Amino acid sequence: MRKFCLLACLFPFLAIGQPPIDRYQDSIFTNYTETTNILFSTGVPQPEPGGGFYEWVTGYPLNVDEYNTSPVDLEMNIFLPSGDTLSKRPLIIICFGGGFLSGSKDHWSIRLLCERLAKYGFVTAAIDYRLGMNIFDSDLANRAVYRGLQDARSAVRFFRADAAGTNTYKIDPNQIFVGGHSSGAFMALHNAYLDKESERPLSTYEWTQDGNLVPDQLCLDCVGDNQSFDGHANGIFSLAGAVGFTSFIEGANDPKVAMFHSIDDGTVPYYSGEPFSDISILVFGSDLPEVHGSFPISQQADIVGLPYQFFSYTNRGHGVHEDDPDLYMDIIPGISDWFFNEELKPTHEILYGDTSVCSATAQQSYILDDGTGFYFDWVVNGGILVNPDNYSSNITVLWDPGASDRSLTVVPYSCLDAKGDTVVLEVEWYDSGVNVFLGVTNLWSNSGNWSLGHLPTYCEDVEIVSSLGLPTLEVSTEANIHSLF
């Protein structure tokens, strides 16, 4: 993995002893740069409103004609950390909520999510997607979710295509995450788990509506631009989201998820049920498919061994992230920490090398276990680094015989500037020498039998005069010496 990072990540020059900035754990950038209305998907079919009383009353496209579509283009707003020089960065695509009936990428809480996560060191993007759903037919309603899923995948493909081409946004194509609120969370969850043709709802193929032929919505990556790239995200977060079937979640290698959901959500069920339960009684004839919220998703994740984090609340309602006019304080750290710990943080745990050092061999080599580190911040206490190299997980130390304490510490960083856990190795110092067995008694464990007045140590050579006989080793005695002659 380290070799991959050397090829894929072009760090700005870092002097020895100057580690990268500690990203993703706090707001380390003071500002962000926003580029608005970037086209990412063109000519995608959007159904036309079907009319009727409820569309007339609400103004929402909730009775769309799936057989009557018009091509539309989709745009996004992109937020970059201002002054950032990193050449490969993780991306979070964020989708607004609105029941597939209303909303836009400019919603205030979506903008706040993008702005603040950009200050944490992510590139973020707020996307638009196709609206319109038929709430009076559960089969046709599935088509709205599938459209949103396709649009989210199209946004992912846009950035992977950019990374392979002009590299305008300096995105790591292997660290693209998707999240959202409500219907936007549906899109993120289905991006992660509805990832096979066999999992498509039947109504997303050719169907009928009021005697009219409804066209096939085509495959997951068959609508929108950059179709040669994969639209599957590497990880997701969900703010009050749900899935059509928990069986979509199949194993530990599926994208990991952080979920935020409140038990009193009356729009998207925390458990299982139809969406809009708080208002559906007001709409005569509504027929929406049963969906499964964060709690059953967590149960399925437990069954298949999928890592997840579940932030469960009791009184936040459907706007689980919105403490209007701000975000709840746990939302940004919850999202950032999840992606940092599960996807970005380098994985190193053990530092190998001699912890018992002899004065005769004061120069020792150490190696950090194989992981995803790219830059290594080495610190020696009681010694000096020999030919230090912050881009190597191997290091040589010359230990100081006059030091009172000795230790080696390393902090690994990934090629995305994610800081790993500190690994510390404590070192014991032993003087080298010859400890002669005097033969006062016949017991090894008797310190009076030894010329240096103590039992032989790790770094001492033991000399036994043959005429004195061999010492008797007691069962409880452990002897760790340098050599015996």
C-alpha positions as CSV (number, residue, x, y, z in Angstrom):
1,M,0.0,0.0,0.0
2,R,2.9,2.4,0.8
3,K,4.2,1.9,-2.8
4,F,0.8,2.7,-4.2
5,C,0.7,5.9,-2.2
6,L,4.1,6.9,-3.4
7,L,2.8,6.7,-7.0
8,A,-0.7,8.0,-6.4
9,C,0.0,10.9,-3.9
10,L,2.4,13.6,-4.7
11,F,3.0,15.3,-1.4
12,P,4.4,18.8,-1.3
13,F,8.0,18.7,-0.1
14,L,8.2,18.0,3.6
15,A,11.4,18.6,5.6
16,I,12.6,16.0,8.0
17,G,10.8,16.4,11.3
18,Q,7.9,18.5,9.8
19,P,4.9,16.2,9.7
20,P,1.8,16.9,7.6
21,I,-1.1,18.8,9.1
22,D,-3.6,16.7,11.1
23,R,-6.6,16.7,8.9
24,Y,-10.2,15.4,9.4
25,Q,-10.3,15.8,13.2
26,D,-11.0,19.5,13.5
27,S,-11.7,22.6,11.4
28,I,-8.1,23.2,10.3
29,F,-8.9,25.3,7.3
30,T,-10.2,28.8,8.0
31,N,-12.2,29.0,4.8
32,Y,-13.4,27.2,1.7
33,T,-13.7,27.9,-2.0
34,E,-17.0,27.2,-3.7
35,T,-17.6,26.6,-7.4
36,T,-21.3,26.6,-8.2
37,N,-23.5,24.9,-10.8
38,I,-21.0,22.5,-12.2
39,L,-22.6,20.2,-14.8
40,F,-22.2,16.5,-14.0
41,S,-25.0,14.7,-15.8
42,T,-26.7,15.7,-19.1
43,G,-29.9,14.7,-20.8
44,V,-31.3,12.4,-18.2
45,P,-35.0,11.5,-18.4
46,Q,-37.2,13.2,-15.7
47,P,-40.9,12.3,-15.5
48,E,-43.5,15.1,-16.0
49,P,-46.1,16.0,-13.4
50,G,-49.3,14.0,-13.9
51,G,-51.7,16.6,-12.5
52,G,-54.6,15.9,-10.1
53,F,-55.9,17.4,-7.0
54,Y,-52.9,16.8,-4.7
55,E,-50.4,18.1,-7.2
56,W,-52.6,21.2,-7.6
57,V,-52.9,21.7,-3.9
58,T,-49.2,21.1,-2.9
59,G,-47.4,22.1,-6.1
60,Y,-45.2,19.0,-5.7
61,P,-44.7,16.4,-8.5
62,L,-46.3,13.5,-6.5
63,N,-48.4,12.0,-9.2
64,V,-45.8,11.9,-12.1
65,D,-46.4,10.2,-15.4
66,E,-43.5,7.8,-15.6
67,Y,-44.2,7.2,-19.3
68,N,-43.8,10.9,-20.2
69,T,-40.3,12.2,-19.6
70,S,-38.2,15.2,-20.6
71,P,-34.4,15.4,-20.6
72,V,-32.8,17.5,-17.9
73,D,-29.2,18.4,-16.9
74,L,-27.9,18.1,-13.3
75,E,-25.5,20.4,-11.5
76,M,-23.5,20.4,-8.3
77,N,-21.8,22.9,-6.1
78,I,-18.2,21.9,-5.1
79,F,-16.5,23.1,-1.9
80,L,-12.7,23.0,-1.6
81,P,-10.5,23.7,1.5
82,S,-9.0,27.1,0.8
83,G,-5.2,27.1,0.5
84,D,-5.0,23.3,0.4
85,T,-1.9,21.9,-1.4
86,L,-2.6,18.2,-1.0
87,S,-2.7,16.5,-4.4
88,K,-5.1,13.7,-3.4
89,R,-8.1,14.3,-1.2
90,P,-11.2,12.4,0.0
91,L,-14.6,13.5,-1.3
92,I,-18.0,13.6,0.3
93,I,-21.0,13.9,-2.0
94,I,-24.0,15.2,-0.1
95,C,-27.7,14.8,-1.3
96,F,-30.5,17.0,0.0
97,G,-33.8,15.7,1.4
98,G,-37.3,16.3,0.3
99,G,-39.1,13.0,-0.3
100,F,-38.0,13.0,-4.0
101,L,-40.6,15.8,-4.3
102,S,-38.8,19.0,-3.4
103,G,-35.5,20.5,-2.4
104,S,-32.3,21.5,-3.9
105,K,-28.5,21.5,-3.5
106,D,-28.7,25.0,-2.0
107,H,-30.7,23.9,1.1
108,W,-29.2,25.7,4.1
109,S,-28.3,22.5,6.1
110,I,-26.8,20.8,3.1
111,R,-24.6,23.9,2.5
112,L,-23.5,23.9,6.2
113,L,-22.5,20.2,5.9
114,C,-20.5,20.9,2.8
115,E,-18.8,24.1,4.2
116,R,-17.8,22.6,7.5
117,L,-16.6,19.3,6.2
118,A,-14.5,21.2,3.7
119,K,-12.9,23.1,6.6
120,Y,-12.1,19.7,8.1
121,G,-10.1,18.9,4.9
122,F,-12.5,17.0,2.7
123,V,-13.6,18.1,-0.7
124,T,-17.4,18.2,-0.7
125,A,-20.1,18.4,-3.3
126,A,-23.8,19.2,-3.0
127,I,-25.7,17.7,-5.9
128,D,-29.1,18.2,-7.5
129,Y,-31.0,15.1,-8.7
130,R,-34.2,14.3,-10.5
131,L,-37.4,14.9,-8.6
132,G,-40.9,13.4,-9.1
133,M,-42.6,10.4,-7.6
134,N,-45.9,8.7,-7.8
135,I,-47.1,8.3,-4.2
136,F,-50.3,6.5,-5.3
137,D,-48.5,3.4,-6.6
138,S,-45.8,1.6,-4.5
139,D,-44.3,0.0,-7.6
140,L,-44.0,3.3,-9.5
141,A,-42.7,5.0,-6.3
142,N,-39.6,2.7,-6.4
143,R,-38.6,4.3,-9.7
144,A,-38.0,7.6,-7.9
145,V,-35.5,6.0,-5.5
146,Y,-33.8,4.3,-8.4
147,R,-33.5,7.6,-10.3
148,G,-31.9,9.2,-7.3
149,L,-29.5,6.2,-7.0
150,Q,-28.5,6.6,-10.6
151,D,-27.9,10.4,-10.2
152,A,-25.8,9.8,-7.1
153,R,-23.7,7.2,-9.0
154,S,-23.4,9.7,-11.9
155,A,-21.9,12.3,-9.4
156,V,-19.4,9.7,-8.2
157,R,-18.5,8.9,-11.8
158,F,-18.0,12.6,-12.6
159,F,-15.2,12.8,-10.0
160,R,-13.6,9.5,-11.0
161,A,-13.5,10.7,-14.6
162,D,-11.9,14.0,-13.5
163,A,-9.3,12.2,-11.4
164,A,-8.4,10.1,-14.5
165,G,-8.3,13.2,-16.7
166,T,-7.8,16.8,-16.0
167,N,-7.6,16.2,-12.2
168,T,-9.2,19.6,-11.6
169,Y,-10.4,18.7,-8.1
170,K,-7.5,16.5,-6.9
171,I,-9.8,13.7,-5.6
172,D,-8.6,10.3,-4.5
173,P,-10.9,8.1,-6.6
174,N,-10.7,5.3,-4.0
175,Q,-12.0,7.6,-1.2
176,I,-15.3,8.9,-2.5
177,F,-18.1,8.9,0.1
178,V,-21.8,9.7,-0.3
179,G,-24.3,10.9,2.3
180,G,-27.5,12.8,2.6
181,H,-30.7,13.5,4.5
182,S,-34.1,11.8,4.1
183,S,-34.4,11.0,0.4
184,G,-30.8,11.9,0.0
185,A,-29.9,9.3,2.6
186,F,-32.0,6.8,0.6
187,M,-29.8,7.6,-2.3
188,A,-26.6,7.0,-0.3
189,L,-27.8,3.8,1.3
190,H,-29.0,2.3,-2.0
191,N,-25.7,3.4,-3.7
192,A,-23.9,1.3,-1.2
193,Y,-26.2,-1.7,-1.1
194,L,-28.4,-1.9,-4.2
195,D,-25.3,-2.7,-6.3
196,K,-26.4,-5.6,-8.5
197,E,-28.7,-5.8,-11.5
198,S,-30.5,-8.6,-9.7
199,E,-31.5,-6.3,-6.9
200,R,-33.4,-3.8,-9.0
201,P,-37.1,-3.5,-8.3
202,L,-39.1,-5.1,-11.2
203,S,-40.9,-1.8,-11.8
204,T,-37.5,-0.2,-12.8
205,Y,-37.7,-2.3,-15.9
206,E,-40.4,-1.8,-18.5
207,W,-43.7,-1.3,-16.7
208,T,-47.2,0.0,-17.3
209,Q,-49.0,3.0,-15.9
210,D,-52.6,3.7,-16.8
211,G,-52.3,1.5,-19.8
212,N,-49.2,3.3,-21.0
213,L,-45.8,1.6,-21.5
214,V,-43.2,2.9,-19.0
215,P,-39.6,2.6,-20.3
216,D,-36.8,0.6,-18.7
217,Q,-34.7,2.8,-16.4
218,L,-31.6,0.9,-17.5
219,C,-28.7,-0.3,-15.4
220,L,-27.1,1.4,-12.4
221,D,-24.5,3.3,-14.5
222,C,-26.4,3.4,-17.8
223,V,-27.9,6.9,-17.3
224,G,-25.9,10.1,-17.2
225,D,-22.3,10.9,-18.2
226,N,-19.0,9.1,-17.8
227,Q,-20.6,5.7,-18.0
228,S,-17.2,3.9,-18.3
229,F,-16.5,4.7,-14.7
230,D,-17.9,3.0,-11.6
231,G,-20.4,4.9,-9.6
232,H,-20.2,2.9,-6.4
233,A,-19.2,4.8,-3.3
234,N,-16.5,3.7,-0.9
235,G,-18.4,4.6,2.2
236,I,-21.6,6.4,3.3
237,F,-23.5,8.3,5.9
238,S,-27.2,8.5,6.4
239,L,-29.3,11.2,8.1
240,A,-32.8,9.6,8.6
241,G,-32.5,7.2,5.8
242,A,-33.9,3.7,4.9
243,V,-33.6,0.9,2.4
244,G,-36.1,-1.1,0.5
245,F,-34.7,-4.4,1.7
246,T,-32.1,-5.1,4.4
247,S,-31.1,-8.1,2.4
248,F,-29.3,-5.7,0.1
249,I,-26.6,-5.6,2.9
250,E,-24.7,-8.8,2.3
251,G,-21.3,-8.8,4.0
252,A,-18.5,-7.2,5.8
253,N,-17.0,-5.9,2.6
254,D,-19.9,-3.7,1.7
255,P,-19.4,0.0,2.2
256,K,-19.4,1.0,5.9
257,V,-22.1,3.3,7.1
258,A,-22.6,5.9,9.8
259,M,-26.3,6.4,10.6
260,F,-28.1,9.2,12.4
261,H,-31.8,8.6,13.2
262,S,-34.4,9.6,15.8
263,I,-37.0,7.3,17.1
264,D,-39.7,10.0,16.8
265,D,-39.1,10.4,13.1
266,G,-42.6,10.6,11.5
267,T,-41.3,10.8,7.9
268,V,-38.8,8.0,7.5
269,P,-39.4,5.1,9.9
270,Y,-36.7,4.4,12.5
271,Y,-37.9,0.8,12.4
272,S,-39.9,-0.4,9.4
273,G,-43.0,0.9,7.7
274,E,-44.3,3.3,5.0
275,P,-42.7,6.8,4.7
276,F,-44.7,9.9,5.5
277,S,-46.6,8.2,8.3
278,D,-47.2,11.5,9.9
279,I,-49.1,13.0,7.0
280,S,-50.2,10.0,4.8
281,I,-53.6,9.9,6.5
282,L,-54.3,13.3,4.9
283,V,-53.7,11.9,1.3
284,F,-56.4,9.6,0.1
285,G,-55.1,6.7,-1.9
286,S,-51.5,7.0,-1.0
287,D,-49.6,3.8,-1.5
288,L,-45.9,3.8,-0.7
289,P,-43.6,0.7,-0.3
290,E,-42.5,-0.4,3.1
291,V,-39.0,0.6,3.9
292,H,-36.5,-0.3,6.6
293,G,-34.9,2.4,8.7
294,S,-31.6,2.6,10.6
295,F,-32.5,0.2,13.4
296,P,-33.2,-2.8,11.1
297,I,-30.2,-1.8,9.0
298,S,-28.0,-2.0,12.1
299,Q,-29.5,-5.4,12.9
300,Q,-28.6,-6.7,9.4
301,A,-25.2,-5.2,9.7
302,D,-24.6,-7.2,12.9
303,I,-25.7,-10.4,11.2
304,V,-23.4,-10.0,8.2
305,G,-20.5,-8.4,10.1
306,L,-20.6,-5.0,8.4
307,P,-18.9,-2.2,10.4
308,Y,-21.3,0.6,11.2
309,Q,-21.9,3.4,13.7
310,F,-25.5,4.2,14.8
311,F,-26.2,7.6,16.4
312,S,-29.7,7.0,17.9
313,Y,-31.9,9.8,19.3
314,T,-35.3,10.1,20.9
315,N,-36.4,13.6,20.2
316,R,-34.9,15.1,17.1
317,G,-37.7,14.2,14.7
318,H,-37.0,13.9,11.0
319,G,-34.4,16.8,10.9
320,V,-32.0,14.7,12.9
321,H,-29.1,17.0,12.0
322,E,-30.8,20.3,12.0
323,D,-30.8,22.5,15.1
324,D,-32.2,25.4,13.1
325,P,-30.5,27.7,12.1
326,D,-27.5,25.5,12.8
327,L,-26.4,21.9,12.8
328,Y,-26.4,19.8,16.0
329,M,-22.9,19.8,17.4
330,D,-22.3,16.1,17.1
331,I,-23.1,15.8,13.3
332,I,-19.9,17.1,11.7
333,P,-17.6,15.3,14.2
334,G,-19.7,12.2,13.8
335,I,-19.4,12.1,10.0
336,S,-15.8,13.1,9.9
337,D,-14.6,10.8,12.6
338,W,-16.4,7.9,11.0
339,F,-14.7,8.3,7.6
340,F,-11.4,9.2,9.3
341,N,-11.3,6.1,11.6
342,E,-12.8,3.6,9.1
343,E,-11.4,4.7,5.8
344,L,-8.6,7.2,6.1
345,K,-6.5,6.6,9.2
346,P,-3.3,4.6,8.5
347,T,-3.3,1.1,10.1
348,H,-0.1,0.5,12.1
349,E,0.1,-1.1,15.5
350,I,3.4,-2.8,16.2
351,L,7.0,-1.5,16.1
352,Y,9.5,-4.3,15.7
353,G,13.0,-4.2,17.0
354,D,15.3,-5.0,19.9
355,T,14.0,-3.6,23.2
356,S,17.0,-4.8,25.1
357,V,20.1,-3.1,23.8
358,C,23.7,-3.9,24.6
359,S,26.4,-1.3,24.9
360,A,28.4,-3.2,22.4
361,T,25.6,-3.1,19.8
362,A,24.1,0.4,20.5
363,Q,23.1,0.8,16.8
364,Q,19.8,-1.0,16.2
365,S,17.3,-1.1,13.3
366,Y,13.5,-0.9,13.8
367,I,10.5,-1.4,11.5
368,L,6.9,-0.5,11.7
369,D,4.4,-3.3,10.8
370,D,3.1,-3.2,7.3
371,G,0.2,-0.8,6.9
372,T,-1.1,2.1,5.0
373,G,1.3,4.8,6.2
374,F,3.1,7.1,3.8
375,Y,4.9,9.6,6.0
376,F,6.4,8.7,9.4
377,D,7.1,11.2,12.1
378,W,10.0,9.5,14.1
379,V,11.1,10.7,17.5
380,V,14.0,9.2,19.5
381,N,14.5,9.8,23.2
382,G,18.0,8.9,24.4
383,G,19.5,8.4,21.0
384,I,19.8,9.7,17.5
385,L,18.4,8.7,14.1
386,V,20.9,7.4,11.6
387,N,20.2,8.6,8.1
388,P,16.6,9.6,9.0
389,D,13.9,9.2,6.3
390,N,10.4,10.2,7.1
391,Y,9.1,8.3,4.0
392,S,10.4,5.0,5.3
393,S,8.8,2.6,7.9
394,N,12.4,1.3,8.6
395,I,14.7,3.3,10.8
396,T,18.1,2.9,12.4
397,V,18.9,4.4,15.9
398,L,22.2,4.9,17.7
399,W,21.4,4.7,21.4
400,D,23.2,7.0,23.8
401,P,25.0,5.1,26.6
402,G,24.7,8.1,28.9
403,A,20.9,8.6,28.6
404,S,18.7,7.9,31.6
405,D,15.6,6.8,29.5
406,R,15.4,5.5,26.0
407,S,12.3,5.2,23.7
408,L,11.4,5.3,20.0
409,T,8.1,6.9,19.0
410,V,6.5,7.0,15.5
411,V,3.3,8.6,14.3
412,P,2.3,7.4,10.8
413,Y,0.3,9.5,8.3
414,S,-1.5,8.3,5.2
415,C,-1.0,9.8,1.8
416,L,-4.2,11.8,2.5
417,D,-2.6,13.4,5.6
418,A,-4.7,11.3,8.0
419,K,-2.8,10.9,11.2
420,G,-2.5,7.4,12.7
421,D,-2.1,6.3,16.3
422,T,1.2,6.9,18.1
423,V,3.3,3.8,18.5
424,V,5.9,3.7,21.3
425,L,8.7,1.3,22.0
426,E,10.5,1.5,25.3
427,V,14.2,0.4,25.3
428,E,16.2,-1.0,28.1
429,W,20.0,-0.5,28.2
430,Y,22.5,-3.2,29.3
431,D,26.3,-2.9,29.6
432,S,28.3,-5.5,27.8
433,G,31.0,-7.5,29.6
434,V,32.2,-10.9,30.8
435,N,30.7,-12.4,34.0
436,V,32.8,-15.2,35.3
437,F,31.3,-18.1,37.3
438,L,33.4,-18.3,40.5
439,G,32.0,-21.5,41.8
440,V,31.6,-20.5,45.5
441,T,28.5,-22.8,45.4
442,N,27.1,-24.8,42.6
443,L,24.0,-22.7,42.0
444,W,23.6,-20.4,39.0
445,S,21.0,-18.3,40.9
446,N,23.5,-17.3,43.7
447,S,24.8,-13.8,42.9
448,G,27.9,-14.5,45.0
449,N,29.0,-17.0,42.4
450,W,29.6,-14.3,39.8
451,S,32.6,-12.0,39.2
452,L,30.4,-8.9,38.6
453,G,28.4,-9.5,41.7
454,H,25.1,-10.2,39.9
455,L,23.5,-12.8,37.8
456,P,24.5,-12.7,34.1
457,T,22.4,-10.2,32.1
458,Y,21.2,-10.2,28.5
459,C,24.3,-8.4,27.2
460,E,27.0,-10.3,29.2
461,D,29.2,-13.1,28.1
462,V,29.3,-15.9,30.6
463,E,32.7,-17.7,31.3
464,I,32.6,-21.0,33.2
465,V,36.0,-22.5,34.2
466,S,35.7,-26.2,33.6
467,S,37.6,-27.1,36.7
468,L,34.9,-25.5,38.8
469,G,32.1,-27.8,37.4
470,L,28.9,-26.8,35.8
471,P,26.4,-24.7,37.8
472,T,23.0,-26.3,38.6
473,L,20.1,-24.4,37.0
474,E,17.1,-24.2,39.4
475,V,13.6,-24.8,37.9
476,S,12.6,-21.2,38.7
477,T,15.7,-19.7,37.1
478,E,15.5,-17.9,33.7
479,A,18.9,-17.2,32.2
480,N,19.1,-14.9,29.2
481,I,22.7,-14.2,28.3
482,H,24.7,-13.0,25.3
483,S,27.0,-16.1,25.1
484,L,28.5,-18.9,27.0
485,F,32.1,-20.1,26.9
